Amino acid sequence: MTRRASEPADGRRRSTIREVAERAGVSVATVSRILSGDYPAAPATRKRVLRAVEELDYVANAHARALAGSSAKSVAIVLNSVVSPHYAHVAQGVEAQTAVEGRLCLIGTTGGDPERELAMVKFMREQHAEAVILVGNVVADEKYRQRMSQYAHALAAIGSRLVLCGRPSLGPDVPAVVVEYDNTGGAFAATSHLLSAGHERILCLGHRPGYTTAEGRVAGYRQALTAHRVPLDPALEVGGSAMEWHEGYRMMRERLATGPLDFTAVFALNDLIAGGACRALAEHGLSVPEDVSMVGFDDLQPSLDLNLTTVHLPHEEIGRTAVRLALEHEARGGTPPRVVLGTHLVIRDSVRPRVS
């Protein structure tokens, strides 16, 4: 007996793209473009097509056949950089859990460019990755959110899953797994530690408006000041162009050049910024913690070198959790989960009580 092309070996007939188009009341070309994830279709049209795909189980089965014909399944991670210690540790967690799950790991970098990130997600979808994990900050305007939401639906339609790692949800109707860490809570604890040591003039280094990680940490800094009844002073929030060592050095050096010291402590939004700030202070004849107290965020190698009090992030666990939840959700279906991993303050020797 000859089997039709749309009929798999188990004897159950698979739906065709033409049937999807007929069910949705659109052309075959429109179905194809919408499932590519980047076609600017009207929301109502897109909804009809995705509903038809789900009802007919069209693309998910096509994806399953593609995977069945491949010798290896894969999970993709898309991140800003592989040089930054934070991203490297998260990527290590993704790779380790991917190996445990018997998959290969695909890695792509974007340099924080939203357009490149969108292109990378589309590419990983075309490679039939079972999950595409996005790590790191990006400036998400409305256009970006709309397109990434479309890609999330396109991935879900083929049985894959978008995972937002260390960044917030795109909305309640977007089928994406979310794995975050408590930036705001960690920053609140770090700033409260300085406040408890008597410091009220606390310089916040590294604010990047629009970047979710920085925004969350600045929010925690402000909440701690408010909770301790210390007035907010916008002049103590210093913005940077990157959360890197050289930016911490530049920000502190420029601050010190403006005149007499107007702060007694520093909350650096990550350990790299703290490292650069410490170097600038040393060049100015100031030391940590004798002259200026300091806390950081991340608990990576720079904090050990500086003996820095900092907020610990479970970097590798974030990556492992992202893979595990994505593959579990792919198998079980239902509403994509959102998990927030806790942080805690690591006390070292970079904070001294303020001397009146």
DAZIKA-V234957 format. One record per residue. N is the residue number from 1. RES is the residue in three letters. SS is DSSP state (a for helix, b for strand, c for the rest). PSI is psi as a letter, one per 40 degrees, with the letter a starting at -180 (* if undefined). OMEGA is omega in radians with two decimals (none if undefined). Layout:
[[N,RES,SS,PSI,OMEGA] [N,RES,SS,PSI,OMEGA]]
This chain:
[[1,MET,c,h,-3.12] [2,THR,c,h,-3.12] [3,ARG,c,h,3.10] [4,ARG,c,i,-3.10] [5,ALA,c,d,-3.10] [6,SER,c,e,-3.10] [7,GLU,b,h,-3.12] [8,PRO,c,i,-3.07] [9,ALA,c,d,-3.11] [10,ASP,c,e,3.05] [11,GLY,c,e,3.14] [12,ARG,c,h,-3.08] [13,ARG,b,h,3.10] [14,ARG,c,i,3.10] [15,SER,c,i,3.12] [16,THR,c,i,3.12] [17,ILE,a,d,3.11] [18,ARG,a,d,3.11] [19,GLU,a,d,3.06] [20,VAL,a,d,-3.13] [21,ALA,a,d,3.13] [22,GLU,a,d,-3.14] [23,ARG,a,d,-3.10] [24,ALA,a,e,-3.14] [25,GLY,c,f,3.13] [26,VAL,c,i,3.13] [27,SER,c,i,3.07] [28,VAL,a,d,3.14] [29,ALA,a,d,3.14] [30,THR,a,d,3.09] [31,VAL,a,d,-3.12] [32,SER,a,d,-3.12] [33,ARG,a,d,3.13] [34,ILE,a,d,-3.14] [35,LEU,a,e,3.06] [36,SER,c,e,3.04] [37,GLY,c,e,-3.06] [38,ASP,c,e,3.14] [39,TYR,c,h,-3.08] [40,PRO,c,g,-3.13] [41,ALA,c,i,3.06] [42,ALA,c,i,-3.11] [43,PRO,a,d,-3.12] [44,ALA,a,d,3.11] [45,THR,a,d,3.13] [46,ARG,a,d,-3.13] [47,LYS,a,d,3.12] [48,ARG,a,d,-3.12] [49,VAL,a,d,-3.13] [50,LEU,a,d,3.08] [51,ARG,a,d,3.12] [52,ALA,a,d,3.10] [53,VAL,a,d,-3.12] [54,GLU,a,d,-3.10] [55,GLU,a,d,-3.10] [56,LEU,a,e,-3.13] [57,ASP,c,f,-3.01] [58,TYR,a,c,-2.98] [59,VAL,a,d,3.13] [60,ALA,a,d,3.12] [61,ASN,a,d,3.08] [62,ALA,a,d,3.10] [63,HIS,a,d,3.14] [64,ALA,a,d,3.11] [65,ARG,a,d,3.14] [66,ALA,a,d,3.13] [67,LEU,a,d,-3.14] [68,ALA,a,d,3.14] [69,GLY,c,e,-3.13] [70,SER,c,i,-3.12] [71,SER,c,e,-3.09] [72,ALA,c,h,3.03] [73,LYS,c,i,-3.03] [74,SER,b,i,3.00] [75,VAL,b,h,-3.10] [76,ALA,b,i,3.02] [77,ILE,b,h,-3.14] [78,VAL,b,h,-3.05] [79,LEU,b,i,-3.09] [80,ASN,c,d,-3.00] [81,SER,c,i,3.01] [82,VAL,c,e,-3.13] [83,VAL,c,d,-3.14] [84,SER,c,h,-3.13] [85,PRO,a,d,-3.13] [86,HIS,a,d,-3.12] [87,TYR,a,d,-3.13] [88,ALA,a,d,-3.13] [89,HIS,a,d,3.08] [90,VAL,a,d,3.12] [91,ALA,a,d,3.10] [92,GLN,a,d,3.09] [93,GLY,a,d,3.09] [94,VAL,a,d,-3.10] [95,GLU,a,d,-3.12] [96,ALA,a,d,-3.13] [97,GLN,a,d,3.08] [98,THR,a,d,3.11] [99,ALA,a,d,3.11] [100,VAL,a,d,-3.12] [101,GLU,c,e,3.11] [102,GLY,c,f,3.12] [103,ARG,c,i,2.99] [104,LEU,b,i,-3.12] [105,CYS,b,h,3.05] [106,LEU,b,h,-3.10] [107,ILE,b,h,3.06] [108,GLY,b,i,3.12] [109,THR,b,i,-3.03] [110,THR,c,e,-3.06] [111,GLY,c,e,-3.12] [112,GLY,c,e,-3.12] [113,ASP,c,h,-3.11] [114,PRO,a,d,-3.13] [115,GLU,a,d,3.11] [116,ARG,a,d,3.10] [117,GLU,a,d,3.10] [118,LEU,a,d,3.13] [119,ALA,a,d,-3.13] [120,MET,a,d,3.11] [121,VAL,a,d,3.11] [122,LYS,a,d,-3.14] [123,PHE,a,d,-3.12] [124,MET,a,d,3.05] [125,ARG,a,d,-3.14] [126,GLU,a,d,3.09] [127,GLN,c,e,3.11] [128,HIS,c,f,3.05] [129,ALA,c,h,-3.13] [130,GLU,c,d,3.07] [131,ALA,b,i,3.06] [132,VAL,b,h,-3.02] [133,ILE,b,h,3.13] [134,LEU,b,h,-3.11] [135,VAL,b,h,3.01] [136,GLY,c,i,-3.08] [137,ASN,c,i,2.99] [138,VAL,c,i,3.07] [139,VAL,c,h,-3.01] [140,ALA,c,g,3.04] [141,ASP,c,i,-3.04] [142,GLU,a,d,3.13] [143,LYS,a,d,3.12] [144,TYR,a,d,-3.11] [145,ARG,a,d,3.12] [146,GLN,a,d,-3.11] [147,ARG,a,d,3.14] [148,MET,a,d,3.07] [149,SER,a,d,3.09] [150,GLN,a,d,3.12] [151,TYR,a,d,3.11] [152,ALA,a,d,3.09] [153,HIS,a,d,-3.14] [154,ALA,a,d,3.09] [155,LEU,a,d,3.13] [156,ALA,a,d,-3.11] [157,ALA,a,d,3.12] [158,ILE,c,e,3.10] [159,GLY,c,e,3.10] [160,SER,c,a,-3.09] [161,ARG,c,h,3.00] [162,LEU,b,h,3.11] [163,VAL,b,h,3.09] [164,LEU,b,h,-3.00] [165,CYS,b,h,-3.12] [166,GLY,c,e,3.08] [167,ARG,c,i,-3.03] [168,PRO,c,i,3.12] [169,SER,c,i,3.06] [170,LEU,c,e,3.14] [171,GLY,c,i,-3.06] [172,PRO,c,d,-3.11] [173,ASP,c,e,-3.12] [174,VAL,c,h,-3.08] [175,PRO,c,g,-3.14] [176,ALA,b,h,3.02] [177,VAL,b,h,3.13] [178,VAL,b,h,3.06] [179,VAL,b,h,-3.10] [180,GLU,b,i,2.93] [181,TYR,b,i,-2.97] [182,ASP,c,g,3.12] [183,ASN,a,d,-3.08] [184,THR,a,d,3.12] [185,GLY,a,d,3.12] [186,GLY,a,d,3.13] [187,ALA,a,d,3.09] [188,PHE,a,d,-3.13] [189,ALA,a,d,-3.12] [190,ALA,a,d,-3.13] [191,THR,a,d,3.11] [192,SER,a,d,3.11] [193,HIS,a,d,3.09] [194,LEU,a,d,3.13] [195,LEU,a,d,3.13] [196,SER,a,d,3.09] [197,ALA,c,e,3.06] [198,GLY,c,e,-3.11] [199,HIS,c,h,3.08] [200,GLU,c,d,3.06] [201,ARG,c,g,-3.05] [202,ILE,b,h,3.12] [203,LEU,b,h,3.11] [204,CYS,b,h,-3.05] [205,LEU,b,h,2.97] [206,GLY,b,e,-3.12] [207,HIS,b,h,3.10] [208,ARG,c,g,-3.13] [209,PRO,c,h,3.14] [210,GLY,c,e,3.12] [211,TYR,c,h,-2.94] [212,THR,a,d,3.14] [213,THR,a,d,3.13] [214,ALA,a,d,-3.13] [215,GLU,a,d,3.14] [216,GLY,a,d,-3.12] [217,ARG,a,d,3.07] [218,VAL,a,d,3.10] [219,ALA,a,d,3.11] [220,GLY,a,d,3.07] [221,TYR,a,d,-3.12] [222,ARG,a,d,-3.14] [223,GLN,a,d,3.13] [224,ALA,a,d,3.10] [225,LEU,a,d,-3.14] [226,THR,a,d,-3.13] [227,ALA,a,d,3.14] [228,HIS,c,e,3.11] [229,ARG,c,f,3.05] [230,VAL,c,h,-3.11] [231,PRO,c,i,3.06] [232,LEU,c,h,3.10] [233,ASP,c,h,-3.13] [234,PRO,a,d,-3.14] [235,ALA,a,e,3.12] [236,LEU,a,e,3.08] [237,GLU,b,h,-3.05] [238,VAL,b,h,-3.11] [239,GLY,b,i,3.09] [240,GLY,c,i,-3.13] [241,SER,c,e,3.13] [242,ALA,c,i,3.12] [243,MET,c,g,-3.04] [244,GLU,c,i,-3.11] [245,TRP,a,d,-3.07] [246,HIS,a,d,3.11] [247,GLU,a,d,3.06] [248,GLY,a,d,3.11] [249,TYR,a,d,-3.12] [250,ARG,a,d,-3.09] [251,MET,a,d,-3.12] [252,MET,a,d,-3.14] [253,ARG,a,d,3.13] [254,GLU,a,d,3.12] [255,ARG,a,d,-3.12] [256,LEU,a,d,-3.12] [257,ALA,c,e,-3.07] [258,THR,c,e,3.14] [259,GLY,c,a,-3.11] [260,PRO,c,i,3.13] [261,LEU,c,h,-3.12] [262,ASP,c,f,3.09] [263,PHE,c,i,3.11] [264,THR,c,e,-3.11] [265,ALA,b,i,-3.11] [266,VAL,b,h,2.90] [267,PHE,b,h,3.12] [268,ALA,b,h,-3.04] [269,LEU,c,e,2.88] [270,ASN,c,i,-3.04] [271,ASP,a,d,3.11] [272,LEU,a,d,3.08] [273,ILE,a,d,3.13] [274,ALA,a,d,3.14] [275,GLY,a,d,3.11] [276,GLY,a,d,3.13] [277,ALA,a,d,3.11] [278,CYS,a,d,3.12] [279,ARG,a,d,3.13] [280,ALA,a,d,3.10] [281,LEU,a,d,-3.13] [282,ALA,a,d,3.12] [283,GLU,a,d,3.13] [284,HIS,c,e,3.12] [285,GLY,c,e,-3.13] [286,LEU,c,i,-3.12] [287,SER,c,i,3.08] [288,VAL,c,h,0.15] [289,PRO,c,e,-3.02] [290,GLU,c,d,-3.12] [291,ASP,c,d,-3.12] [292,VAL,c,h,3.03] [293,SER,b,i,-3.08] [294,MET,b,i,2.97] [295,VAL,b,i,3.14] [296,GLY,b,a,-3.10] [297,PHE,b,h,3.04] [298,ASP,b,d,-3.08] [299,ASP,c,f,3.04] [300,LEU,c,a,-3.00] [301,GLN,a,d,-3.14] [302,PRO,a,d,-3.12] [303,SER,a,d,3.10] [304,LEU,a,d,3.13] [305,ASP,a,d,-3.09] [306,LEU,a,e,-3.01] [307,ASN,c,f,-2.96] [308,LEU,c,h,2.94] [309,THR,b,h,-3.00] [310,THR,b,i,3.10] [311,VAL,b,h,-3.13] [312,HIS,b,h,3.00] [313,LEU,c,h,3.10] [314,PRO,c,g,-2.97] [315,HIS,a,d,-3.09] [316,GLU,a,d,3.12] [317,GLU,a,d,3.07] [318,ILE,a,d,3.14] [319,GLY,a,d,3.13] [320,ARG,a,d,-3.12] [321,THR,a,d,3.14] [322,ALA,a,d,3.14] [323,VAL,a,d,-3.07] [324,ARG,a,d,-3.12] [325,LEU,a,d,-3.13] [326,ALA,a,d,-3.10] [327,LEU,a,d,3.08] [328,GLU,a,d,-3.12] [329,HIS,a,d,3.11] [330,GLU,a,d,-3.10] [331,ALA,a,d,-3.01] [332,ARG,a,d,-3.08] [333,GLY,c,a,-3.12] [334,GLY,c,a,-3.12] [335,THR,c,h,-3.14] [336,PRO,c,h,-3.09] [337,PRO,c,i,2.99] [338,ARG,b,h,-3.10] [339,VAL,b,h,3.06] [340,VAL,b,h,3.13] [341,LEU,b,i,-3.08] [342,GLY,c,i,3.05] [343,THR,c,i,3.03] [344,HIS,b,i,-3.10] [345,LEU,b,h,3.08] [346,VAL,b,h,-3.08] [347,ILE,c,h,3.03] [348,ARG,c,b,-3.00] [349,ASP,c,f,-3.13] [350,SER,c,e,3.14] [351,VAL,c,h,3.05] [352,ARG,c,i,3.06] [353,PRO,c,i,3.14] [354,ARG,c,h,3.11] [355,VAL,c,h,-3.11] [356,SER,c,*,none]]
